[in-house]
């Protein structure tokens, strides 16, 4: 882990301050949101089975048989069930979101292709896929849903082109135009809503003084890192507390103290990767979470942090240093709060042992 960092992974402190929540994090729809989306899929599946099988008049085109289209939607229902079960256990799964969305579009394509009607109700399912994924997962999924639905619709059009040409009418043309206009308008509206949502989320997650993650956002994002790590994959956690900060406030005033916190926050942001977390935990305390790094990698970062802060303090003629406690999951806990408890104790132990400017490894759970 001595080669923990790569130059290409660096992010300027000012960039991190603009977006302290940008470390690969996406909004996670709640279980209620994802459950509602799966129930909607089940409704579509049941309605499709009823549509193609109930009634005396055949509703299946030459491309399918009633048994064939029914088998497709039974299989679709099985996939939905598996997706819903896994979503209950693990909410955050961009791969599952994407795969299920494409399965939705494939099912809608089959419904349109199997329908004897040219203007099939299945086209509305494409719209539901676009809006449903866009509203829950953001513009990255909205755009993919738009492109995917367009590609699927073109493929259906290729298969049924003679039928569409023979059934072409003014009403059908205007219906298609209104459909595409509605999609474009929805995309524009969703883009504005998403931008506003991101700004609100940024303000909600940011420490106003330093621009770093606040404590609430730290726990939220760290929980995600801990959840996604493998059984043997370590996560290093550093607890850093400034030495002599109270004297800075007393001697130079709180305005200088605020500047110290802000500039040290920039230093911390500048020495970690974009996948790591930097948070102002409270007062002059900071927490750094290093994903896929062990305690040795954490020690490398801690020493580099001390060096940078000492250089800055000498240049600024500010008498501060930093004491750091280091721990790692799963040695010191399997969740962020437990690990922080151990590294906080290690940081105070370093002050007892060295006075100030120390680095201390947390004791294992058995030792403590």
Phi and psi in degrees as a GROMACS rama.xvg file:
@    title "Ramachandran Plot"
@    xaxis  label "Phi"
@    yaxis  label "Psi"
@TYPE xy
-67.005  -23.808  UNK-2
-96.1769  37.6411  UNK-3
-50.5128  -44.4512  UNK-4
-108.004  149.464  UNK-5
-118.692  148.353  UNK-6
-58.5431  -37.4585  UNK-7
-66.4661  -17.4375  UNK-8
-84.415  -10.1292  UNK-9
-68.5812  147.38  UNK-10
-131.799  133.318  UNK-11
-60.3633  144.436  UNK-12
-57.1408  -40.2751  UNK-13
-65.4468  -35.8844  UNK-14
-64.2563  -42.3531  UNK-15
-65.2726  -33.3101  UNK-16
-69.0372  -31.28  UNK-17
-68.3997  -32.7646  UNK-18
-141.48  80.1385  UNK-19
-71.4017  -10.2589  UNK-20
-106.696  22.4683  UNK-21
-97.6195  13.0985  UNK-22
-78.3019  63.5828  UNK-23
70.7076  17.415  UNK-24
-96.678  136.558  UNK-25
-121.807  153.275  UNK-26
-60.4735  137.52  UNK-27
-104.076  113.799  UNK-28
-60.1249  142.309  UNK-29
-68.5692  168.143  UNK-30
-61.3269  -39.0335  UNK-31
-61.4221  -40.2718  UNK-32
-65.7553  -46.9505  UNK-33
-69.3814  -33.9519  UNK-34
-65.7904  -41.765  UNK-35
-62.1145  -38.6581  UNK-36
-65.1935  -39.8832  UNK-37
-69.4031  -37.582  UNK-38
-62.8055  -37.7026  UNK-39
-62.1189  -39.2876  UNK-40
-63.6005  -40.7932  UNK-41
-62.4549  -40.5498  UNK-42
-60.4415  -45.621  UNK-43
-59.3318  -43.1145  UNK-44
-62.5061  -46.2921  UNK-45
-66.553  -43.3897  UNK-46
-62.8698  -38.4132  UNK-47
-64.0684  -42.9015  UNK-48
-62.6494  -41.5433  UNK-49
-67.1969  -41.2359  UNK-50
-61.158  -42.0078  UNK-51
-89.5239  -5.13751  UNK-52
-126.082  -17.2479  UNK-53
-97.2519  134.664  UNK-54
109.122  158.89  UNK-55
-82.166  -38.0653  UNK-56
-72.2483  131.734  UNK-57
-67.9687  134.886  UNK-58
-114.007  11.4311  UNK-59
-105.081  131.004  UNK-60
-76.2436  -179.924  UNK-61
-67.8648  -14.738  UNK-62
-79.9679  -15.9662  UNK-63
-140.457  165.247  UNK-64
-109.658  159.62  UNK-65
-55.6938  -38.8517  UNK-66
-67.7547  -39.1712  UNK-67
-64.8841  -47.672  UNK-68
-68.5934  -32.6761  UNK-69
-65.9458  -41.9984  UNK-70
-61.1491  -38.7572  UNK-71
-61.5571  -43.9312  UNK-72
-77.7483  -24.9843  UNK-73
-66.3251  -43.3939  UNK-74
-63.2397  -39.4569  UNK-75
-60.601  -42.2345  UNK-76
-62.6991  -36.3488  UNK-77
-65.3157  -43.2972  UNK-78
-62.5878  -41.9064  UNK-79
-60.2752  -43.0344  UNK-80
-62.0569  -44.6487  UNK-81
-62.4976  -42.9507  UNK-82
-62.2355  -40.3152  UNK-83
-67.4555  -39.5208  UNK-84
-64.7201  -44.6684  UNK-85
-69.2529  -32.6022  UNK-86
-65.8312  -34.0362  UNK-87
-64.9662  -34.8686  UNK-88
-83.8324  -33.6347  UNK-89
-142.716  103.63  UNK-90
-67.9846  -43.058  UNK-91
-88.5373  108.451  UNK-92
-157.306  83.8364  UNK-93
-55.7608  -34.2158  UNK-94
-64.5246  -44.0866  UNK-95
-64.3974  -41.6723  UNK-96
-58.0364  -45.9314  UNK-97
-68.4958  -45.4001  UNK-98
-61.7269  -45.3924  UNK-99
-64.9673  -36.3648  UNK-100
-62.508  -42.8318  UNK-101
-69.7464  -31.1866  UNK-102
-65.8452  -39.5505  UNK-103
-57.177  -46.7177  UNK-104
-68.0068  -34.3639  UNK-105
-66.1652  -41.1697  UNK-106
-64.9949  -41.1632  UNK-107
-64.5944  -38.5471  UNK-108
-62.9037  -42.9819  UNK-109
-63.2879  -39.663  UNK-110
-63.2305  -42.657  UNK-111
-68.2916  -41.632  UNK-112
-68.4616  -31.9219  UNK-113
-83.4908  -14.5605  UNK-114
-80.3848  134.061  UNK-115
-70.4646  -22.9356  UNK-116
-76.3432  139.948  UNK-117
-71.3396  -48.8641  UNK-118
-88.614  78.4054  UNK-119
-75.3618  143.303  UNK-120
-58.5674  -18.9575  UNK-121
-60.2162  -25.2363  UNK-122
-63.3948  -30.0083  UNK-123
-67.8815  -26.1754  UNK-124
-66.5613  -37.3105  UNK-125
-56.3363  -42.3338  UNK-126
-64.4857  -40.3919  UNK-127
-64.6707  -38.4064  UNK-128
-62.9706  -44.4397  UNK-129
-62.226  -51.7259  UNK-130
-71.0553  -41.6373  UNK-131
-61.9669  -45.5007  UNK-132
-74.1637  -35.5808  UNK-133
-64.5887  -42.3891  UNK-134
-72.0672  -26.9454  UNK-135
-92.5427  -37.8658  UNK-136
-113.635  -6.33989  UNK-137
101.292  -177.083  UNK-138
-68.1774  -27.7199  UNK-139
-63.5449  -35.9487  UNK-140
-83.0004  -32.6456  UNK-141
-60.864  -49.1363  UNK-142
-62.1591  -41.5443  UNK-143
-66.0493  -36.6482  UNK-144
-66.8243  -38.8594  UNK-145
-62.9527  -49.8249  UNK-146
-62.7344  -45.522  UNK-147
-62.7137  -42.9065  UNK-148
-65.1128  -38.2317  UNK-149
-64.1594  -44.3274  UNK-150
-62.4113  -44.9809  UNK-151
-63.4744  -41.2385  UNK-152
-64.4624  -39.0597  UNK-153
-65.1238  -39.549  UNK-154
-63.1051  -42.0498  UNK-155
-63.7532  -40.1297  UNK-156
-60.8127  -39.5758  UNK-157
-62.0295  -43.5558  UNK-158
-66.9779  -36.3285  UNK-159
-112.061  23.0055  UNK-160
-55.6911  -46.4197  UNK-161
-58.7182  -39.8656  UNK-162
-64.5429  -41.3461  UNK-163
-67.2284  -37.5992  UNK-164
-65.6163  -43.5002  UNK-165
-66.8437  -28.7124  UNK-166
-99.4355  9.70243  UNK-167
-63.3336  132.586  UNK-168
-148.234  166.808  UNK-169
-61.4377  -40.2783  UNK-170
-62.9365  -41.0644  UNK-171
-66.27  -40.1174  UNK-172
-63.2104  -46.6212  UNK-173
-68.9077  -34.3088  UNK-174
-62.0121  -42.197  UNK-175
-64.8867  -41.5044  UNK-176
-62.545  -45.6715  UNK-177
-62.9704  -35.416  UNK-178
-62.1574  -49.3473  UNK-179
-68.5974  -36.399  UNK-180
-63.3294  -40.8088  UNK-181
-63.7873  -40.8498  UNK-182
-62.8267  -45.3821  UNK-183
-64.2972  -42.0373  UNK-184
-64.1127  -41.4198  UNK-185
-62.8771  -39.7399  UNK-186
-63.1009  -44.1545  UNK-187
-63.4982  -43.7528  UNK-188
-66.2303  -43.0718  UNK-189
-64.7736  -34.7792  UNK-190
-62.1005  -43.3276  UNK-191
-66.9037  -42.6176  UNK-192
-63.2399  -41.8409  UNK-193
-65.7865  -39.8546  UNK-194
-62.2512  -44.7027  UNK-195
-64.6144  -39.9202  UNK-196
-63.5244  -40.6811  UNK-197
-66.1308  -37.9102  UNK-198
-64.6075  -42.9755  UNK-199
-65.2287  -40.1202  UNK-200
-65.0739  -37.1646  UNK-201
-63.4939  -46.1951  UNK-202
-64.922  -36.9968  UNK-203
-68.5038  -30.558  UNK-204
-97.5289  -8.37121  UNK-205
-99.9743  138.453  UNK-206
-75.4799  123.659  UNK-207
-62.0285  -35.3018  UNK-208
-77.3261  -49.3484  UNK-209
-96.0892  -19.3174  UNK-210
79.1535  2.84881  UNK-211
-82.3246  174.334  UNK-212
-62.2275  141.942  UNK-213
-84.9411  179.221  UNK-214
-64.247  -41.8443  UNK-215
-61.0456  -45.6444  UNK-216
-67.4555  -34.9661  UNK-217
-58.3185  -50.2947  UNK-218
-61.468  -40.3185  UNK-219
-63.3672  -47.4126  UNK-220
-77.237  -35.4268  UNK-221
-66.9724  -38.0758  UNK-222
-57.8411  -37.6172  UNK-223
-67.268  -42.6181  UNK-224
-62.5592  -43.94  UNK-225
-65.7916  -36.7897  UNK-226
-67.4638  -36.7949  UNK-227
-86.917  -14.261  UNK-228
-69.3531  149.668  UNK-229
-71.4712  169.95  UNK-230
-59.2491  -34.6448  UNK-231
-108.478  7.36489  UNK-232
-86.6137  122.184  UNK-233
-81.4037  158.081  UNK-234
-134.075  119.781  UNK-235
-90.2678  142.576  UNK-236
-129.383  130.979  UNK-237
-115.332  133.494  UNK-238
-113.018  114.248  UNK-239
-115.003  132.777  UNK-240
-129.516  133.086  UNK-241
-75.608  134.138  UNK-242
-92.0818  132.314  UNK-243
82.2174  11.1283  UNK-244
-69.1085  -37.7242  UNK-245
-60.7747  -38.7619  UNK-246
-65.5634  -33.5546  UNK-247
-62.4276  -47.1313  UNK-248
-60.963  -43.1998  UNK-249
-68.6438  -35.6849  UNK-250
-86.4967  -45.1455  UNK-251
-105.725  -10.8098  UNK-252
97.6452  161.366  UNK-253
-68.7132  -25.9101  UNK-254
-62.1478  -44.2673  UNK-255
-66.9371  -38.5525  UNK-256
-60.8456  -40.3606  UNK-257
-63.7629  -39.7569  UNK-258
-65.2273  -38.3169  UNK-259
-60.9136  -48.0931  UNK-260
-61.5629  -41.8268  UNK-261
-65.0511  -45.1102  UNK-262
-73.3298  -34.1834  UNK-263
-69.006  -34.2742  UNK-264
-60.3405  -39.3389  UNK-265
-64.0686  -40.2986  UNK-266
-61.9865  -45.2269  UNK-267
-62.0835  -42.5164  UNK-268
-64.0579  -32.1798  UNK-269
-78.4077  -12.1055  UNK-270
-106.752  3.73076  UNK-271
-115.372  169.624  UNK-272
-81.9053  164.457  UNK-273
-67.3141  -19.0681  UNK-274
-86.2962  -6.67917  UNK-275
-91.729  168.258  UNK-276
-116.654  137.661  UNK-277
-127.927  127.216  UNK-278
-135.42  143.427  UNK-279
-86.6872  109.622  UNK-280
-77.3459  -29.6364  UNK-281
158.318  136.269  UNK-282
58.1048  -120.175  UNK-283
-107.31  29.0969  UNK-284
-107.506  138.735  UNK-285
-131.766  148.764  UNK-286
-125.299  133.574  UNK-287
-120.279  129.245  UNK-288
-112.583  121.018  UNK-289
-107.187  105.817  UNK-290
-69.6066  143.035  UNK-291
54.2902  42.2176  UNK-292
-137.102  143.466  UNK-293
-97.7863  -174.209  UNK-294
-63.0196  -32.7895  UNK-295
-64.1555  -44.4386  UNK-296
-63.4899  -36.2117  UNK-297
-64.0902  -36.6986  UNK-298
-65.7706  -39.1678  UNK-299
-59.4886  -45.9638  UNK-300
-66.1726  -40.6912  UNK-301
-61.596  -43.2854  UNK-302
-66.2044  -39.982  UNK-303
-65.4319  -38.3376  UNK-304
-64.4919  -45.502  UNK-305
-60.0212  -42.886  UNK-306
-61.0571  -47.1163  UNK-307
-63.9396  -41.8045  UNK-308
-69.4452  -38.9017  UNK-309
-63.9287  -40.2307  UNK-310
-63.7659  -44.5223  UNK-311
-63.643  -42.8798  UNK-312
-62.2016  -39.5865  UNK-313
-66.8271  -42.7706  UNK-314
-67.5215  -35.3626  UNK-315
-88.8971  -8.82554  UNK-316
58.733  43.4972  UNK-317
-117.413  124.924  UNK-318
-85.3496  78.9832  UNK-319
-133.971  153.633  UNK-320
-143.184  -171.94  UNK-321
-139.633  133.41  UNK-322
-102.618  138.545  UNK-323
-133.039  132.524  UNK-324
-105.16  142.226  UNK-325
-126.851  138.146  UNK-326
-149.874  176.087  UNK-327
-149.972  150.198  UNK-328
-90.5193  142.729  UNK-329
-94.2265  5.87963  UNK-330
-59.3066  -41.7219  UNK-331
-109.016  18.0608  UNK-332
135.418  159.972  UNK-333
-106.731  6.44662  UNK-334
-140.666  159.708  UNK-335
-63.543  -38.0847  UNK-336
-67.9473  -38.0946  UNK-337
-67.1021  -43.5701  UNK-338
-64.7098  -41.8231  UNK-339
-60.4099  -38.1044  UNK-340
-58.3223  -42.236  UNK-341
-71.1611  -43.1508  UNK-342
-73.8092  -27.1854  UNK-343
-64.2482  -44.3741  UNK-344
-63.0056  -37.8539  UNK-345
-65.1552  -38.7404  UNK-346
-62.7197  -44.4465  UNK-347
-66.5784  -33.6672  UNK-348
-65.1764  -36.5086  UNK-349
-63.6136  -34.033  UNK-350
-70.0476  -36.0831  UNK-351
-65.521  -39.7645  UNK-352
-78.1738  -39.3183  UNK-353
-117.676  -10.8989  UNK-354
90.4888  -59.8166  UNK-355
-161.935  158.089  UNK-356
71.6644  25.9081  UNK-357
-97.6574  163.329  UNK-358
-125.41  125.688  UNK-359
-131.767  131.563  UNK-360
-80.9266  137.542  UNK-361
-67.5384  147.086  UNK-362
-72.3155  149.11  UNK-363
-68.4828  166.007  UNK-364
-59.7867  -34.8902  UNK-365
-70.3303  -37.7566  UNK-366
-71.792  -31.5857  UNK-367
